[in-house]
Amino acid sequence: MADVRATRLKSRQLRAISTRAEITATNFTNTYEWGDLSGDPRRMVARYFDAHPYVTNWGTHRLMLRLPRQALNLSMPQAYCLGRHVEVWTARTHLRLHTEYANPRFDAQWSRSVVALTDATYSVP
């Protein structure tokens, strides 16, 4: 019963961020034609979700992952960095990885880097 109450509370908190979003126990999906998400994606990943993909029609691509802290050596993402486009920070139990790229001419390079990093992250024993 506590899980049900927690899920309802989280749903209400997420609904306060967006009245138009599709919200389930595992998903928050919203498409914006004008404007942007009013919530803080870093906080949402920290509190509610394990991943935050974000793509805009003007070329910004963002992927945030929340992983168990032991899933990734903090020095590992450096091999996949594109300048300053990869950030890693830790919380008590989780590690958060944030990648962002805003130059549409390098979409393929950014995408390959994110895929390689994701593959390497999930192949770590």
C-alpha positions in Angstrom: 0.0 0.0 0.0 2.9 2.4 0.7 4.1 2.0 -3.0 0.6 2.9 -4.2 0.6 6.1 -2.1 4.1 6.9 -3.2 3.1 6.5 -6.8 0.1 8.7 -6.4 2.1 11.4 -4.6 4.8 11.3 -7.4 2.0 11.6 -10.0 0.6 14.7 -8.3 4.0 16.2 -8.1 4.7 15.5 -11.7 1.3 16.8 -12.7 2.1 20.1 -11.0 5.0 20.4 -13.5 2.9 19.9 -16.6 -0.9 19.6 -17.0 -0.5 18.3 -20.6 2.1 15.5 -20.0 1.3 11.8 -20.3 2.2 10.4 -16.9 2.5 6.8 -15.9 4.4 5.0 -13.1 7.5 4.9 -15.3 7.1 7.7 -17.9 6.6 11.4 -18.2 6.1 12.4 -21.9 5.4 15.9 -23.1 5.7 17.5 -26.5 6.1 21.3 -26.6 5.2 23.4 -29.6 6.1 26.7 -27.8 8.1 27.1 -24.7 9.8 24.5 -22.7 9.5 22.2 -19.6 9.0 24.3 -16.5 10.5 21.6 -14.2 14.2 21.1 -13.6 15.2 17.9 -15.6 18.2 17.2 -13.2 15.8 17.3 -10.2 13.3 15.1 -12.0 15.9 12.5 -12.8 17.2 12.6 -9.3 13.7 12.1 -7.8 11.6 10.2 -10.3 13.2 8.7 -13.4 16.3 6.8 -14.6 16.6 8.6 -18.0 15.7 11.9 -19.6 16.1 12.1 -23.4 15.5 15.6 -24.9 15.6 16.5 -28.5 14.6 19.9 -30.0 14.0 21.0 -33.6 16.7 23.7 -33.2 19.4 21.1 -32.6 19.7 20.6 -28.9 20.1 17.0 -27.8 20.3 16.0 -24.2 20.4 12.6 -22.4 20.5 12.2 -18.6 20.9 8.8 -17.0 20.6 7.9 -13.3 22.6 4.8 -12.6 23.5 2.9 -9.4 26.7 4.5 -8.1 28.8 1.3 -8.5 27.7 0.9 -12.2 30.3 3.2 -13.6 33.8 4.3 -12.7 33.8 8.1 -12.6 36.8 8.4 -14.9 35.2 6.2 -17.6 33.0 8.9 -19.2 36.1 11.0 -20.0 36.9 8.7 -22.8 33.6 9.6 -24.5 33.6 13.4 -23.8 33.1 15.8 -26.6 34.6 18.9 -25.1 32.5 19.9 -22.1 29.4 18.1 -23.2 29.5 15.3 -20.7 29.0 15.8 -16.9 29.0 13.2 -14.2 28.0 13.8 -10.6 27.2 11.6 -7.7 24.5 11.4 -5.0 24.5 9.1 -2.0 23.3 6.0 -3.9 23.3 7.1 -7.6 25.5 8.5 -10.2 24.0 10.9 -12.8 25.4 11.2 -16.3 24.4 14.2 -18.4 25.3 14.6 -22.0 24.2 17.6 -24.1 25.1 18.8 -27.5 23.6 21.8 -29.3 25.2 21.9 -32.7 23.1 20.3 -35.4 26.0 19.9 -37.7 27.6 17.3 -35.3 24.4 15.3 -34.5 25.9 12.0 -35.8 29.1 12.5 -33.8 27.2 13.2 -30.6 24.8 10.3 -31.2 27.7 7.8 -31.8 29.4 9.0 -28.6 26.2 8.6 -26.5 25.6 5.2 -28.0 29.1 4.1 -27.3 29.0 5.4 -23.7 25.6 3.8 -23.1 26.9 0.5 -24.5 30.0 0.7 -22.3 28.0 1.6 -19.2 25.6 -1.3 -19.5 28.3 -3.8 -20.3 30.2 -3.1 -17.1 29.8 -6.1 -14.8 
